[in-house]
């Protein structure tokens, strides 16, 4: 296992929770019906410094454009509260 682990580390191997369990890195995988977390720009920016980042992870970190005018207005109202307008 050590040579395989060393190779995985050298290759900057990314894995799913299930793969981590299969390799024995975790005891269990906790699942649930949580909503998808919003894109975290800071986290997404740090990913560019890593090799072999899964495309699915990168694409999930990209903020989605807001096209719903009600949502846009809601965000504008929220911002104006903090600006004291």
BANUBA-469915 format. One record per residue: residue in one letter; x, y, z of N, C-alpha, C in turn. Coordinates in nm, 3 decimals. Example, Ala and Ser with C-alpha at 12.3 -4.5 7.8 and 13.67 -1.06 7.14 Angstrom:
<sites>
("A" (1.319 -0.569 0.780) (1.230 -0.450 0.780) (1.320 -0.330 0.780)) ("S" (1.285 -0.225 0.708) (1.367 -0.106 0.714) (1.290 0.003 0.787)) 
</sites>
This chain:
<sites>
("X" (0.083 -0.121 0.000) (0.000 0.000 0.000) (0.086 0.126 0.000)) ("X" (0.201 0.124 0.067) (0.286 0.243 0.072) (0.328 0.292 -0.066)) ("X" (0.374 0.203 -0.155) (0.412 0.254 -0.288) (0.292 0.315 -0.362)) ("X" (0.175 0.253 -0.348) (0.056 0.306 -0.414) (0.019 0.442 -0.354)) ("X" (0.026 0.454 -0.222) (-0.006 0.580 -0.156) (0.094 0.688 -0.197)) ("X" (0.221 0.653 -0.203) (0.324 0.749 -0.245) (0.296 0.798 -0.387)) ("X" (0.257 0.706 -0.475) (0.226 0.745 -0.613) (0.103 0.835 -0.617)) ("X" (0.002 0.804 -0.536) (-0.119 0.887 -0.532) (-0.083 1.029 -0.486)) ("X" (0.004 1.039 -0.387) (0.044 1.171 -0.336) (0.125 1.246 -0.441)) ("X" (0.216 1.178 -0.507) (0.296 1.241 -0.612) (0.208 1.291 -0.726)) ("X" (0.106 1.214 -0.759) (0.015 1.250 -0.868) (-0.094 1.347 -0.827)) ("X" (-0.096 1.390 -0.701) (-0.202 1.475 -0.648) (-0.338 1.414 -0.682)) ("X" (-0.361 1.295 -0.631) (-0.483 1.222 -0.662) (-0.602 1.278 -0.584)) ("X" (-0.709 1.304 -0.654) (-0.835 1.348 -0.594) (-0.928 1.228 -0.596)) ("X" (-1.016 1.220 -0.497) (-1.109 1.108 -0.494) (-1.241 1.150 -0.433)) ("X" (-1.341 1.071 -0.464) (-1.473 1.092 -0.406) (-1.475 1.037 -0.264)) ("X" (-1.581 1.067 -0.194) (-1.596 1.014 -0.058) (-1.598 0.861 -0.061)) ("X" (-1.666 0.804 -0.158) (-1.673 0.658 -0.167) (-1.534 0.598 -0.193)) ("X" (-1.459 0.662 -0.282) (-1.323 0.613 -0.309) (-1.236 0.622 -0.184)) ("X" (-1.251 0.731 -0.108) (-1.174 0.746 0.016) (-1.209 0.635 0.114)) ("X" (-1.337 0.598 0.120) (-1.379 0.488 0.208) (-1.322 0.356 0.158)) ("X" (-1.327 0.334 0.028) (-1.274 0.211 -0.030) (-1.125 0.195 -0.002)) ("X" (-1.052 0.307 0.001) (-0.909 0.303 0.030) (-0.879 0.297 0.179)) ("X" (-0.982 0.313 0.262) (-0.963 0.307 0.406) (-0.922 0.438 0.471)) ("X" (-0.937 0.549 0.398) (-0.902 0.679 0.456) (-1.010 0.732 0.550)) ("X" (-1.132 0.685 0.535) (-1.243 0.725 0.621) (-1.320 0.600 0.661)) ("X" (-1.390 0.609 0.774) (-1.468 0.496 0.822) (-1.606 0.488 0.760)) ("X" (-1.664 0.604 0.735) (-1.797 0.605 0.676) (-1.818 0.732 0.596)) ("X" (-1.914 0.725 0.505) (-1.952 0.840 0.424) (-2.090 0.882 0.468)) ("X" (-2.102 1.007 0.510) (-2.229 1.060 0.555) (-2.295 1.130 0.437)) ("X" (-2.418 1.092 0.409) (-2.492 1.154 0.300) (-2.617 1.218 0.356)) ("X" (-2.675 1.303 0.279) (-2.797 1.368 0.323) (-2.861 1.441 0.208)) ("X" (-2.962 1.515 0.240) (-3.033 1.588 0.135) (-3.007 1.738 0.148)) ("X" (-2.883 1.774 0.175) (-2.849 1.915 0.186) (-2.852 1.980 0.049)) ("X" (-2.889 2.108 0.049) (-2.885 2.183 -0.075) (-2.739 2.204 -0.114)) ("X" (-2.718 2.221 -0.241) (-2.583 2.247 -0.290) (-2.535 2.379 -0.233)) ("X" (-2.413 2.379 -0.182) (-2.357 2.501 -0.126) (-2.329 2.602 -0.237)) ("X" (-2.343 2.731 -0.206) (-2.311 2.831 -0.307) (-2.162 2.829 -0.340)) ("X" (-2.127 2.880 -0.455) (-1.987 2.883 -0.495) (-1.907 2.966 -0.395)) ("X" (-1.794 2.915 -0.356) (-1.704 2.983 -0.264) (-1.586 3.032 -0.347)) ("X" (-1.583 3.161 -0.375) (-1.483 3.216 -0.465) (-1.342 3.195 -0.411)) ("X" (-1.323 3.212 -0.281) (-1.191 3.192 -0.222) (-1.142 3.050 -0.241)) ("X" (-1.230 2.954 -0.216) (-1.193 2.814 -0.234) (-1.165 2.784 -0.381)) ("X" (-1.250 2.836 -0.467) (-1.231 2.813 -0.611) (-1.098 2.871 -0.658)) ("X" (-1.061 2.987 -0.606) (-0.934 3.048 -0.646) (-0.814 2.965 -0.601)) ("X" (-0.822 2.905 -0.482) (-0.708 2.827 -0.435) (-0.692 2.697 -0.514)) ("X" (-0.798 2.649 -0.576) (-0.789 2.524 -0.652) (-0.695 2.535 -0.771)) ("X" (-0.677 2.656 -0.822) (-0.591 2.672 -0.940) (-0.445 2.637 -0.909)) ("X" (-0.410 2.634 -0.781) (-0.273 2.601 -0.742) (-0.248 2.451 -0.732)) ("X" (-0.351 2.370 -0.751) (-0.338 2.225 -0.739) (-0.341 2.159 -0.876)) ("X" (-0.274 2.045 -0.883) (-0.273 1.967 -1.008) (-0.390 1.870 -1.009)) ("X" (-0.436 1.838 -1.126) (-0.535 1.731 -1.147) (-0.667 1.752 -1.075)) ("X" (-0.708 1.876 -1.058) (-0.838 1.902 -0.993) (-0.947 1.850 -1.085)) ("X" (-1.039 1.768 -1.033) (-1.146 1.715 -1.117) (-1.229 1.827 -1.181)) ("X" (-1.256 1.812 -1.309) (-1.333 1.913 -1.382) (-1.470 1.935 -1.317)) ("X" (-1.530 1.829 -1.266) (-1.661 1.842 -1.202) (-1.654 1.935 -1.080)) ("X" (-1.546 1.924 -1.003) (-1.529 2.012 -0.887) (-1.510 2.156 -0.932)) ("X" (-1.426 2.177 -1.031) (-1.403 2.313 -1.081) (-1.532 2.376 -1.134)) ("X" (-1.608 2.299 -1.210) (-1.731 2.355 -1.267) (-1.835 2.381 -1.159)) ("X" (-1.834 2.302 -1.052) (-1.930 2.325 -0.943) (-1.896 2.450 -0.863)) ("X" (-1.774 2.499 -0.874) (-1.731 2.617 -0.801) (-1.757 2.747 -0.876)) ("X" (-1.793 2.736 -1.003) (-1.817 2.856 -1.083) (-1.953 2.914 -1.047)) ("X" (-1.957 3.043 -1.011) (-2.086 3.104 -0.980) (-2.176 3.106 -1.103)) ("X" (-2.300 3.078 -1.081) (-2.398 3.078 -1.189) (-2.454 3.220 -1.206)) ("X" (-2.468 3.266 -1.329) (-2.524 3.401 -1.348) (-2.669 3.406 -1.302)) ("X" (-2.704 3.518 -1.243) (-2.841 3.539 -1.196) (-2.922 3.597 -1.311)) ("X" (-3.028 3.525 -1.348) (-3.110 3.573 -1.460) (-3.252 3.608 -1.416)) ("X" (-3.288 3.569 -1.296) (-3.422 3.597 -1.245) (-3.424 3.741 -1.193)) ("X" (-3.502 3.827 -1.255) (-3.505 3.969 -1.218) (-3.548 3.989 -1.073)) ("X" (-3.636 3.904 -1.023) (-3.677 3.916 -0.882) (-3.560 3.889 -0.789)) ("X" (-3.478 3.792 -0.827) (-3.361 3.761 -0.745) (-3.260 3.875 -0.751)) ("X" (-3.244 3.933 -0.869) (-3.153 4.047 -0.885) (-3.199 4.161 -0.796)) ("X" (-3.329 4.193 -0.800) (-3.381 4.303 -0.719) (-3.367 4.272 -0.571)) ("X" (-3.389 4.149 -0.532) (-3.374 4.108 -0.393) (-3.231 4.130 -0.346)) ("X" (-3.134 4.095 -0.430) (-2.993 4.116 -0.396) (-2.961 4.265 -0.387)) ("X" (-3.016 4.345 -0.477) (-2.994 4.489 -0.472) (-3.051 4.548 -0.343)) ("X" (-3.170 4.502 -0.304) (-3.232 4.549 -0.180) (-3.146 4.511 -0.060)) ("X" (-3.095 4.391 -0.061) (-3.011 4.342 0.048) (-2.884 4.427 0.060)) ("X" (-2.823 4.458 -0.053) (-2.701 4.540 -0.054) (-2.731 4.681 -0.003)) ("X" (-2.844 4.735 -0.043) (-2.877 4.872 -0.002) (-2.897 4.881 0.149)) ("X" (-2.940 4.774 0.211) (-2.955 4.773 0.359) (-2.817 4.796 0.422)) ("X" (-2.716 4.729 0.370) (-2.582 4.743 0.427) (-2.519 4.877 0.393)) ("X" (-2.560 4.935 0.282) (-2.507 5.066 0.246) (-2.579 5.178 0.323)) ("X" (-2.689 5.143 0.386) (-2.766 5.243 0.461) (-2.852 5.330 0.374)) ("X" (-2.890 5.278 0.261) (-2.974 5.357 0.168) (-3.120 5.345 0.202)) 
</sites>
